[in-house]
Amino acid sequence: MQAKKNQILFPTIVTLGSILISYYYYFSDLPVFSQLVEEDGVFENLTSLFLFLTAVFLILIFAKFQSNHKLNWKIGLAIMIVGLIFGAGEEISWGQRIFGVESSDFFKQNNAQGETNLHNMVVGGTKINKIIFSYAFSVIFGIYFIILPILYRRSDKIRRLVNQFGIPVATNFQSILFLVATVLVMLLDHSRKWELWEFIFAFTIFTIFVNPLNKREIQAGVKS
């Protein structure tokens, strides 16, 4: 019972706490809020950290439970691990500013911020970031946080497929908390508010992967 309570309390405190702090500075001290959401700011670094921590957690799960599952599960976890590490690296431009590495001429000419990463690349005059938030955001949010949990509960075929590839499914609480947080972030009128949202997204993914709806099936499920 206590563990279940902590699974709800901890994500709520971190998610809503970060938003309340952001709102406080947004209305009382905008320069401080701008520092929180700036490039290489607190939220951007936390986003990279939680994506990396999630990848490390999946590596540990893979090492501990891979003997319980077939190839599909191993492929699924491997893809998620690579994706999470890629996202963590992209978020901090692969440590470019941390280690003082200068961008190549290609990235200086084709990256909106002159950084060594792909998400700030400009294609046909449009930043990839804009494409991500305009289209991919809606698709990912709708499928993963709303549609997938519903289908997982109602369809045996979907449930088997998801479990076979080791895909963590969000609980109702996790989906609702993220939905509320997303709405609160969208109410802010600031060009870099999405740094706050990305942190909340990364933290939510971390909590889902650690305590998903299908935790037993992912970690110690019988081969299927």
Secondary structure in CASP SS format (residue, H / E / C, confidence):
PFRMAT SS
TARGET T0000
AUTHOR 0000-0000-0000
METHOD secondary structure of the structure
MODEL  1
M C 1.00
Q H 1.00
A H 1.00
K H 1.00
K H 1.00
N H 1.00
Q H 1.00
I H 1.00
L H 1.00
F H 1.00
P H 1.00
T H 1.00
I H 1.00
V H 1.00
T H 1.00
L H 1.00
G H 1.00
S H 1.00
I H 1.00
L H 1.00
I H 1.00
S H 1.00
Y H 1.00
Y H 1.00
Y H 1.00
Y H 1.00
F H 1.00
S H 1.00
D C 1.00
L H 1.00
P H 1.00
V H 1.00
F H 1.00
S H 1.00
Q H 1.00
L H 1.00
V C 1.00
E C 1.00
E C 1.00
D C 1.00
G C 1.00
V H 1.00
F H 1.00
E H 1.00
N H 1.00
L H 1.00
T H 1.00
S H 1.00
L H 1.00
F H 1.00
L H 1.00
F H 1.00
L H 1.00
T H 1.00
A H 1.00
V H 1.00
F H 1.00
L H 1.00
I H 1.00
L H 1.00
I H 1.00
F H 1.00
A H 1.00
K H 1.00
F H 1.00
Q H 1.00
S H 1.00
N H 1.00
H C 1.00
K C 1.00
L H 1.00
N H 1.00
W H 1.00
K H 1.00
I H 1.00
G H 1.00
L H 1.00
A H 1.00
I H 1.00
M H 1.00
I H 1.00
V H 1.00
G H 1.00
L H 1.00
I H 1.00
F H 1.00
G H 1.00
A H 1.00
G H 1.00
E H 1.00
E H 1.00
I C 1.00
S H 1.00
W H 1.00
G H 1.00
Q H 1.00
R H 1.00
I H 1.00
F H 1.00
G C 1.00
V C 1.00
E C 1.00
S C 1.00
S C 1.00
D H 1.00
F H 1.00
F H 1.00
K H 1.00
Q H 1.00
N H 1.00
N E 1.00
A C 1.00
Q C 1.00
G C 1.00
E C 1.00
T C 1.00
N C 1.00
L C 1.00
H C 1.00
N C 1.00
M E 1.00
V E 1.00
V E 1.00
G C 1.00
G C 1.00
T E 1.00
K E 1.00
I H 1.00
N H 1.00
K H 1.00
I H 1.00
I H 1.00
F H 1.00
S H 1.00
Y H 1.00
A H 1.00
F H 1.00
S H 1.00
V H 1.00
I H 1.00
F H 1.00
G H 1.00
I H 1.00
Y H 1.00
F H 1.00
I H 1.00
I H 1.00
L H 1.00
P H 1.00
I H 1.00
L H 1.00
Y H 1.00
R H 1.00
R H 1.00
S C 1.00
D H 1.00
K H 1.00
I H 1.00
R H 1.00
R H 1.00
L H 1.00
V H 1.00
N H 1.00
Q H 1.00
F C 1.00
G C 1.00
I C 1.00
P C 1.00
V C 1.00
A C 1.00
T C 1.00
N H 1.00
F H 1.00
Q H 1.00
S H 1.00
I H 1.00
L H 1.00
F H 1.00
L H 1.00
V H 1.00
A H 1.00
T H 1.00
V H 1.00
L H 1.00
V H 1.00
M H 1.00
L C 1.00
L C 1.00
D C 1.00
H C 1.00
S C 1.00
R C 1.00
K H 1.00
W H 1.00
E H 1.00
L H 1.00
W H 1.00
E H 1.00
F H 1.00
I H 1.00
F H 1.00
A H 1.00
F H 1.00
T H 1.00
I H 1.00
F H 1.00
T H 1.00
I H 1.00
F H 1.00
V H 1.00
N C 1.00
P C 1.00
L C 1.00
N C 1.00
K H 1.00
R H 1.00
E H 1.00
I H 1.00
Q H 1.00
A H 1.00
G C 1.00
V C 1.00
K C 1.00
S C 1.00
END
